[in-house]
Amino acid sequence: LGVLLILIAAAATLFFVVDPFSDLHKPGVVTDRGMADQPPVPEEIAQKIAVSREQKRVKEAQAKAEAEGTAYVPAFGEVPYLYVKDGVKTCYLTFDDGPSPVTGTILDTLAKEQVPATFFMLGSNVEKYPEIVQRVFAEGHSIGTHSYSHDYQKLYKSDDSMEIFQQELLKTQSAIETAIGTQNPNKLFRFPGGSFEKYKQPYKEVLVKDGFRYIDWNCLNGDAEKQCPTADYLMTSLKKTSYNKEDIVVLMHDAYAKKITAETLPQMISYLKEQGYEFRAMTF
């Protein structure tokens, strides 16, 4: 009996020292797979992964072009030449999901501060508020597309998602041009959820074929990270994600549910001006 008790005690000790289930309690490994479906993954980490992947891809493409004696052309539809290390601190303010009932407040602030911006609009909202689209265009801001529906299931996960994606891209651009009464001088696109997932590569090729370029972001105010963010939360996020960056593309949202962004915009612009940023609208 004594020997049996000793063996049981030894087995118990071994179980707790080398727990076969210990991996279940370890933090998950962060990958670039399914970023949009992993809310706990910090945006900053997702950005580092995306940037690292893009740098590697561009380097390989440049080496291949050099070996073949040809010129490197940006692939997969990214907007080229935004991040240029020229000693000039440049800020591109971008607003997704509009137009909306709060766009006017955003425009009032931009006009007062004499700051241009870029609006990535949803086609469904463009059709609801064509007069707001006209004002955005008339006041010299850039307009890009952000799909028509913002429906992830239709755009990325349905059997005919590639066809739907292209239809929504062109339908939204057409709605914008109808609203402004002329051809939209920019063919810019922002993916709902960003472009970080690998499964979106074929969609980027669709953009190129239709003459568009996409742009993500490397800075954000965090207005989509929680349901009711405060002004302090937005400012903290902006300061954190813009820190020590020469060029920034700031992700924000233009929607009634995100009106805190419109209300905090003067404070955000004031801070960025203090940091020495020049403001530009995105063009392609």
Backbone torsions as a table, in degrees:
resi	resn	phi	psi	omega
1	LEU	NA	-40.8	179.0
2	GLY	-61.2	-41.7	179.2
3	VAL	-63.7	-40.4	-179.5
4	LEU	-63.1	-41.9	179.5
5	LEU	-64.6	-38.3	178.3
6	ILE	-63.3	-42.4	179.7
7	LEU	-64.5	-40.2	179.4
8	ILE	-64.7	-42.7	179.8
9	ALA	-63.7	-40.4	179.5
10	ALA	-64.7	-41.2	179.5
11	ALA	-64.7	-40.1	179.2
12	ALA	-64.5	-41.4	178.6
13	THR	-62.3	-44.5	179.4
14	LEU	-61.9	-38.0	-178.9
15	PHE	-62.1	-41.9	-177.0
16	PHE	-80.4	-27.0	177.9
17	VAL	-77.0	-42.2	178.0
18	VAL	-119.9	78.5	-175.6
19	ASP	-75.7	115.7	-178.7
20	PRO	-65.4	-15.2	-179.9
21	PHE	-104.5	11.5	-175.2
22	SER	-62.0	-28.8	-179.5
23	ASP	-63.0	-23.2	-179.4
24	LEU	-66.3	-20.7	-177.0
25	HIS	-100.9	-0.7	179.2
26	LYS	-83.9	148.5	176.8
27	PRO	-59.7	143.4	178.9
28	GLY	-65.7	149.3	177.9
29	VAL	-75.1	130.9	-179.5
30	VAL	-80.9	125.0	176.7
31	THR	-125.3	179.2	178.6
32	ASP	-95.5	16.3	-175.9
33	ARG	-97.0	125.0	175.7
34	GLY	63.9	41.0	-177.3
35	MET	-57.4	-40.3	-176.7
36	ALA	-66.8	-20.4	-178.3
37	ASP	-98.2	9.9	-178.7
38	GLN	-126.6	75.7	-177.7
39	PRO	-53.3	-33.4	-178.4
40	PRO	-65.9	-20.4	-178.3
41	VAL	-70.7	119.4	-179.6
42	PRO	-60.5	141.7	-179.3
43	GLU	-58.6	-35.5	-178.2
44	GLU	-61.9	-40.2	178.7
45	ILE	-68.7	-42.2	178.4
46	ALA	-59.4	-40.7	179.7
47	GLN	-64.4	-42.9	179.9
48	LYS	-61.3	-41.1	178.8
49	ILE	-64.5	-45.4	-178.8
50	ALA	-64.2	-44.0	-179.0
51	VAL	-64.4	-43.1	179.6
52	SER	-60.4	-42.5	-180.0
53	ARG	-65.7	-42.1	-179.6
54	GLU	-67.7	-38.8	178.6
55	GLN	-62.2	-41.9	179.1
56	LYS	-64.3	-43.9	-179.0
57	ARG	-64.1	-44.5	-179.3
58	VAL	-63.7	-42.4	179.6
59	LYS	-60.5	-42.7	178.6
60	GLU	-66.1	-40.6	180.0
61	ALA	-66.4	-39.8	178.2
62	GLN	-65.2	-41.0	179.2
63	ALA	-64.7	-40.2	179.3
64	LYS	-65.1	-43.5	179.8
65	ALA	-63.1	-41.2	179.9
66	GLU	-64.4	-41.4	179.8
67	ALA	-65.0	-32.8	-178.4
68	GLU	-89.6	-4.2	-179.9
69	GLY	72.3	26.6	179.6
70	THR	-116.6	173.0	-180.0
71	ALA	-91.0	141.5	176.8
72	TYR	-77.0	129.1	177.5
73	VAL	-117.5	131.4	-179.8
74	PRO	-51.9	128.6	-177.6
75	ALA	-101.6	168.7	174.7
76	PHE	61.2	11.7	169.4
77	GLY	84.3	13.5	-179.7
78	GLU	-72.0	151.7	174.7
79	VAL	-72.9	120.9	-177.4
80	PRO	-82.8	159.0	166.9
81	TYR	68.7	20.3	176.5
82	LEU	-79.2	-43.0	-176.8
83	TYR	-97.7	88.5	-178.4
84	VAL	-115.0	120.8	-179.8
85	LYS	-77.1	86.7	-176.8
86	ASP	-121.4	9.6	179.7
87	GLY	82.1	0.5	-179.9
88	VAL	-105.6	124.4	179.3
89	LYS	-82.2	113.3	-174.5
90	THR	-116.4	136.9	179.3
91	CYS	-122.8	128.5	173.6
92	TYR	-111.8	106.0	175.5
93	LEU	-79.4	129.1	-180.0
94	THR	-129.4	142.0	-178.8
95	PHE	-126.6	122.1	-179.9
96	ASP	-98.7	156.0	166.0
97	ASP	85.1	-6.8	-179.3
98	GLY	-80.6	-168.4	-3.9
99	PRO	-72.4	165.7	-176.4
100	SER	-152.8	176.6	178.1
101	PRO	-62.9	-14.1	179.6
102	VAL	-101.1	-0.9	179.8
103	THR	-59.4	-36.6	179.9
104	GLY	-59.5	-40.0	178.2
105	THR	-64.7	-41.2	177.2
106	ILE	-61.6	-45.9	-178.8
107	LEU	-64.9	-37.5	177.8
108	ASP	-60.2	-43.1	179.9
109	THR	-66.9	-44.4	179.7
110	LEU	-61.1	-39.8	179.1
111	ALA	-66.4	-43.9	-179.7
112	LYS	-62.7	-40.3	-177.9
113	GLU	-86.7	-5.9	-177.9
114	GLN	56.1	51.6	-177.5
115	VAL	-122.7	127.3	175.3
116	PRO	-84.7	158.8	-179.2
117	ALA	-148.8	176.1	179.2
118	THR	-125.6	129.8	-178.5
119	PHE	-112.0	118.0	175.0
120	PHE	-96.0	106.2	-168.1
121	MET	-100.3	150.8	172.6
122	LEU	-89.3	132.9	-178.5
123	GLY	-57.7	-37.5	-179.8
124	SER	-63.4	-35.6	178.6
125	ASN	-78.9	-31.5	175.6
126	VAL	-58.9	-41.1	180.0
127	GLU	-70.1	-27.2	178.3
128	LYS	-77.4	-36.5	-172.2
129	TYR	-128.9	60.2	-177.9
130	PRO	-62.8	-30.7	-179.3
131	GLU	-67.6	-31.2	177.4
132	ILE	-71.7	-38.3	176.7
133	VAL	-60.8	-41.8	178.1
134	GLN	-59.1	-42.7	-179.0
135	ARG	-66.6	-42.8	178.4
136	VAL	-56.0	-46.4	-178.3
137	PHE	-68.1	-44.3	-177.4
138	ALA	-63.6	-29.1	-178.0
139	GLU	-90.5	10.2	169.1
140	GLY	86.5	15.3	178.6
141	HIS	-89.9	157.1	178.3
142	SER	-85.4	146.1	178.9
143	ILE	-122.8	128.8	175.7
144	GLY	-124.6	173.8	-179.4
145	THR	-102.4	152.8	-177.9
146	HIS	-136.3	30.3	-173.7
147	SER	81.4	174.6	178.9
148	TYR	-93.8	-40.3	-171.3
149	SER	-108.3	-25.4	-173.0
150	HIS	61.6	26.2	-177.7
151	ASP	-94.5	104.9	-176.8
152	TYR	-58.4	-40.6	-177.2
153	GLN	-61.9	-46.1	-179.2
154	LYS	-70.0	-42.9	-172.4
155	LEU	-75.0	-36.1	-170.4
156	TYR	-121.3	-20.7	-167.6
157	LYS	-121.1	-4.7	179.5
158	SER	-84.3	165.5	-178.1
159	ASP	-62.6	-33.2	-178.9
160	ASP	-111.3	35.4	-174.5
161	SER	-62.7	-35.6	-179.6
162	MET	-62.1	-42.8	179.3
163	GLU	-67.5	-42.1	179.1
164	ILE	-64.3	-41.5	179.0
165	PHE	-57.0	-48.6	-178.8
166	GLN	-66.1	-41.1	178.8
167	GLN	-60.6	-43.8	-179.2
168	GLU	-68.5	-35.9	177.3
169	LEU	-58.9	-52.1	-176.6
170	LEU	-73.4	-34.0	179.5
171	LYS	-65.3	-40.3	179.6
172	THR	-68.5	-42.8	177.8
173	GLN	-61.1	-40.0	178.9
174	SER	-64.8	-41.0	179.5
175	ALA	-63.9	-39.0	178.3
176	ILE	-63.1	-45.1	-177.7
177	GLU	-68.4	-32.5	174.8
178	THR	-65.5	-41.2	-178.2
179	ALA	-67.3	-42.0	-175.9
180	ILE	-87.9	-11.0	175.9
181	GLY	76.3	16.5	178.5
182	THR	-160.1	176.5	178.8
183	GLN	-70.0	134.3	176.3
184	ASN	-70.4	120.3	-176.8
185	PRO	-68.8	-11.7	-178.8
186	ASN	-116.0	140.0	174.2
187	LYS	-118.3	72.1	-177.7
188	LEU	-107.8	147.3	-179.5
189	PHE	-141.3	142.0	169.2
190	ARG	-124.0	126.1	178.9
191	PHE	-66.6	131.9	166.8
192	PRO	-57.6	122.8	-176.9
193	GLY	86.4	-0.5	-177.6
194	GLY	82.6	172.1	-173.8
195	SER	-103.4	12.9	-165.3
196	PHE	-68.9	-30.9	-175.8
197	GLU	-70.9	143.0	-177.9
198	LYS	-62.9	-31.2	-176.5
199	TYR	-67.8	-9.9	-180.0
200	LYS	-88.4	-1.9	179.5
201	GLN	-55.8	-46.0	179.2
202	PRO	-61.2	-30.7	179.0
203	TYR	-68.9	-32.4	177.7
204	LYS	-65.2	-35.4	178.4
205	GLU	-68.5	-32.9	174.7
206	VAL	-62.1	-41.9	178.7
207	LEU	-58.2	-47.5	-178.5
208	VAL	-59.9	-43.8	-178.6
209	LYS	-61.4	-33.2	179.9
210	ASP	-93.5	8.0	174.2
211	GLY	82.7	16.4	-178.7
212	PHE	-100.2	163.4	171.1
213	ARG	-132.0	148.3	-179.5
214	TYR	-111.5	161.2	176.0
215	ILE	-146.0	135.9	174.9
216	ASP	-95.8	-134.2	-178.9
217	TRP	-157.2	157.8	174.5
218	ASN	-128.6	14.6	-179.8
219	CYS	-156.8	149.0	-179.9
220	LEU	-156.5	157.4	177.6
221	ASN	-95.1	-3.0	174.6
222	GLY	76.0	17.8	-176.7
223	ASP	-70.1	-11.5	178.3
224	ALA	-105.2	4.4	-175.8
225	GLU	-85.6	-20.6	178.3
226	LYS	-148.7	163.5	-171.3
227	GLN	-68.8	-44.6	-177.9
228	CYS	-130.5	72.7	-179.6
229	PRO	-69.8	150.9	177.0
230	THR	-92.8	168.9	177.0
231	ALA	-61.9	-39.4	178.3
232	ASP	-61.8	-39.0	178.9
233	TYR	-63.4	-44.3	-179.5
234	LEU	-63.8	-42.8	-179.4
235	MET	-66.5	-39.9	178.6
236	THR	-63.1	-42.7	179.4
237	SER	-64.5	-43.0	179.1
238	LEU	-62.0	-46.0	-179.1
239	LYS	-63.9	-41.7	-178.2
240	LYS	-66.0	-45.1	-173.7
241	THR	-84.6	-11.9	176.2
242	SER	-98.3	-8.0	-173.4
243	TYR	-56.9	127.1	173.1
244	ASN	62.6	28.9	178.5
245	LYS	-113.0	133.0	180.0
246	GLU	-74.5	-45.4	-179.8
247	ASP	-121.1	132.6	-179.2
248	ILE	-130.9	139.2	169.5
249	VAL	-111.1	112.2	-171.9
250	VAL	-95.1	121.7	176.9
251	LEU	-86.6	124.0	173.4
252	MET	-141.3	174.1	-177.2
253	HIS	-128.3	144.0	-179.1
254	ASP	-112.5	90.8	-178.1
255	ALA	-156.8	153.7	-178.6
256	TYR	-59.4	-37.6	-180.0
257	ALA	-69.6	-14.5	179.9
258	LYS	-113.1	31.1	-175.7
259	LYS	-64.5	-18.0	175.2
260	ILE	-58.9	-30.8	177.1
261	THR	-64.6	-45.1	178.4
262	ALA	-63.0	-38.3	-178.4
263	GLU	-70.7	-30.9	-176.7
264	THR	-93.1	-9.2	-175.4
265	LEU	-54.5	-43.1	178.4
266	PRO	-57.6	-40.4	179.7
267	GLN	-66.4	-40.1	-179.9
268	MET	-65.9	-45.0	179.6
269	ILE	-63.4	-41.8	178.5
270	SER	-58.9	-44.2	179.3
271	TYR	-62.9	-45.7	-178.0
272	LEU	-65.3	-35.5	175.9
273	LYS	-64.9	-40.7	178.0
274	GLU	-61.4	-30.5	179.9
275	GLN	-82.3	-0.9	174.9
276	GLY	89.2	18.4	-179.2
277	TYR	-82.1	140.6	167.9
278	GLU	-95.8	144.3	-175.6
279	PHE	-105.5	135.8	177.4
280	ARG	-137.2	151.8	170.5
281	ALA	-89.8	149.7	-178.4
282	MET	-82.7	137.0	179.3
283	THR	-134.5	143.2	168.3
284	PHE	-160.9	NA	NA
